[in-house]
């Protein structure tokens, strides 16, 4: 449904926002697009929507080229942008219904679809409240409703769960899945790695405009070093302790701000927990947790944590088994 091949977008001064991207999203599939700020995610979405012209490469939406046939592609593509929807002077009900009409639904079907989305997202309390009085979370939900009112073939959602409370975030994920169940190809841009791990079919990781990894969550997790992660949190990065020699790590420990993350294999878990408990009792650290490897760990290994540093030993080498 969405096919991208060798996509390149260069801006002035030679900056490559997208650098040879290949990406495919099938009908009925939710693909999560992960990456740091500036990785090229939003630029990619804008090119599919026909808002930005690629420097080179091809994009096809159900076989159509957004550069050669922009009007046709825009009818097939629905976009929820990262910015809040402009709701000044309108209510969520009016905004969703208006978008449904613009996208081609007749009056009766637009009213019915609007009511369906308001109920599904639990927006009834604010459905007839003017946009100026809405919270950020309700504005995000309304923006999703506008994109989902008459979505076409491809739906692109840029950080859809930002500011949304946990209860309605779950409802929102259900509606995202429902779009796929109805045959849409869904491309979802997110920073929330944990949510992506639970809710998407396949994950694409961007870094500096390039695809550096792609696969299902289990496939990506299989690339991680170690089976477990011991996380220590202290008052500051300076008070984080060194890893003792008797705790054999599965790879380099990483510290970020107040947190030290140590990859471990299951055989050393009991020794690591005993050490962490001693640190907690002596108030050297504030808290600790032993967790199974998750997609976030893999993502940080692939793309690198912003501001993260590998913990060095006395000889300047990463602490490793």
N, C-alpha and C positions, 0 to 999 in steps of 0.2 A: 504493500500500500504506500509506504514511504521508502524511497530508495535514494541514497546519497553516495556518490562515487567521486573520490579524489577531490573533495571540495576544498578550495583555497579562497580565503578572503584576506586581502592585504589592504591596510589603511595607509594613510600618509606616513612618510618617514620609514616605510618598509615594514611596519608592524604586521605580523601575520596572526590575525585573530583565529583563523582556522587554517590548518596546514596539512592538507591531504587527508581529509576525513572520509572514511567509508562507514556507512551506517544503514541498517535496514530495520524497519518496523513493520511487522505483519498485521493484517486485520485480526482483531481479537487479542492483541498483545499490548501489555504495558511495559515500556522500556524506560528505565531510570537513567538519566544523564547526570553524572556526578563530576564535580571538579571544583577547585578553589575559585575565588573571585578572579576574574580575568582569564579563566581557562578557555573561554570561547563559546560557552553554552548559549548565552542569549543571542550572540551574533549568528549562531547556527539556526536558532528558532526564527530569527528575523528573515533570514534568507529563504527558508522554507515557506514563510508567509508572504514572500514577495516584497517585503519592506526594504530589503538590502539586496543588491545585485552581486552575485559571486564574482570573484576575480577569474576563477577557472573552476573546472569540474562540472558535475551534473547533479541536478535534483529532479526527481520525478515523484509526483503525487498521483497515485493511481494512473501512472503513465503520462501525466501532463507536466509540462515544464513551467514553473512559476515565472521564469523570465519571458518566455515566448507567449504564454497564455495566463497572464496575471489575474485577470478577472475571473476566469474559469477556476483557477486554483483557489482563489480566495473564497469561492462558494463551497469548496470542498474541505477547507481548513478552518478550524476554530482555534483561537488563541486566547489563553488567559495570561496577560502580561505580568511581569514582576511588580509593576507599580499598581497601586489601588485603582479600581475602576472610578471614572469621574461620575460621582453620584450627587453632585450639588443640585438641589431642586427636584430630585426624584426619589421615590421609595424603592426598596428592593423589588417589590412586586412590579412596579412600573418598568424598572430597568430590565428585568429578566423578560417580561412580556414583550417589551419593545424590541429587544434583541431577537426574540423568537420570530417576531413579525418581519424584521429586517432580513432574517435568514430564510424567510420563505414560508413560514407556517401561516395558515389562515387564522382568523381571529379566534374561532372556537378552539382550535388545537393549541394556539399560543396560550390562551387562558388556562387550558387543562394542563399543559406542560409546566407552566409557571407554578400552578398550585401543587403539582407533583414534586417539583424540586424544593419548594418552600417546606413542604411536609417532610421530605426525605432528609433535608439538612437541618430540620428543627429551627426554622427561621420565622415561624409564625408570630412570635412576640414582637419582631421588628419589621414585619413584612410591609407595613404601611407607615413606617417612620421615615422622615426625610433624611437623606444621606448625610447631611451635616451633623446629625445627632447620633450617627452610628459609630460603634467601636471599630478598631482596625480588623478584628476577627470577623465581625459581621460583614464588613466591606469585602474581605477576602472571599467569604462564602458567597456573597452576591456576585462577585466577579466570576467565580466558578459557575454559578447558575447561568450567567450570561453566556459563557462559553459552551455550556452543556445544553442550552435551551434547544438548539437545532444544530448539532455539532458537525454534520457532514461526515467525511471519510477519515480525516486525520485530526486529532485533538492534541494541542501542545499546551502544557500547563507549566508555567514558570514559578516555582516556589509556591504551590497552591496552599500549603498548610501554614504559612507564616501567620503568626498572631492568632491562630484559631485555637480555642480551648480544647482540652483532651477529648471531651465527650463528642463534640461536633467534628473534631478531626477524624475520629473513627467513622462517623457518618459520611464525611467527605471521601475517605478512602473507599468506602462501600460504593459510592456513586462513581468514583473513578473506575472501579472494577466493573460496574454496571455498563459504563460506556464501552469497555472492551467486550463485554458479553454481548452487546448489541452489534458488534462487528467493527467498531472504530479501532484504528491504530492510534495508540496513546503514547506520546513522548513527554516524559515528565522530568523537568529540571528541578533538582533539589540539592540542598546541603545536608539534609537530614538522613544520614547514612543508615541509622537504625530503622527508620520508617521504610526506607527503600528496601532494606533487606527483607522486611516482612511482607511488602505489598506489591513488588514489581516482579515481572516474569524474567527479565533479563536486565543487566546493568552494563552501561558503557562509561568508562572513566576517561575524562579528558584532562590533559595537562599541557599547558603552553600551546593550545590549539591542536594537539594531536591526540588520537585515541591510543591510550597506553594499556588498556585492558578491557576485555569484554567477556561476558558469560553470565550464567546464573549465579545466585548467591553462593550455593555450595561449591560451584566450580572455582569461584574467586577465593572462597575461604580455604580451599585446598592448597593455595599458594602461600599461605601464611607460615611463618616460622613459629614452631611450638604449638602445643595443644591448648595451653592456658595462658592467661595474663594476670599477673599480680600487680595491682595498682595501689600505690602509696600516695597519700595526700598529706602535705606538711604546710606549715605556716608560710613558708616561702621556698623558692627554689634552692636557696643557700642552705636550708636546714634539711634537705633531703639527704638521707644517708647513702654511703656507698654500698654496693652489693657485696656481702661477705664471700670469701672463697668457697665455703661449703655449700652455697646455693649455686648450683650449676645451671646457668641460663641456657636457653635454646637459641639465643641470638642477642644482638645488642640491646641493652636497656635504653629507653628513650625518656627524656624529661621535657616537660612542657609546662611553663609557669610553676604551679605548686605541685605538679603531679609527676611521679616516676612510674613508668610502665615497664614491666619486666616479663619477657616471654619465657615460658617454662614448659617442660614436658611433665606429664602427670606423675611420673615417678618421684619427682622432688617436691610435690605439692605440700606434703605434710611438713617437711623441713622449712619450706618457705612460709607457711602459715604460722609456724611456731616463732620464727624470726619476726614476722610482722606483728604478732601479738605482743612480743617483748617490746618492740618499738612503740606500740600503742600504750602499753602500760607505763613505759618510762616517759611518755608524752613527747617522744621524739617526732612522731607523726600524729596527725589528727585522726586519720581513718585509713582503712585498707579494705581491699576487696579482691577475691580470687574469682576470675570469670573465664568462661570458655571463649576461645577465639571467635571474634565476630567480624563482620564485614568492615567495620570501622578500622580495625587493626590492619586489615589488608589494604584498605584505602590509604591509610597513613604511610604504610610501607611503599605503596606504589607512587603516590603523588607527593609524599612528604608532608609532615605536619608543619603548618605555618608557624615559624618560630621555634620548632622542635630541634633538639640537639641530641645526638647520641652521647650517652654517658661514657666518658673516657676513664680508663684505668691509669695506674701510676705511670705506665710507659707511653701513654697517649693513644692506646689502642682501645677499640670498643670492648666492653666487658662481654665475654662470650663463654660458652661451654669449653 
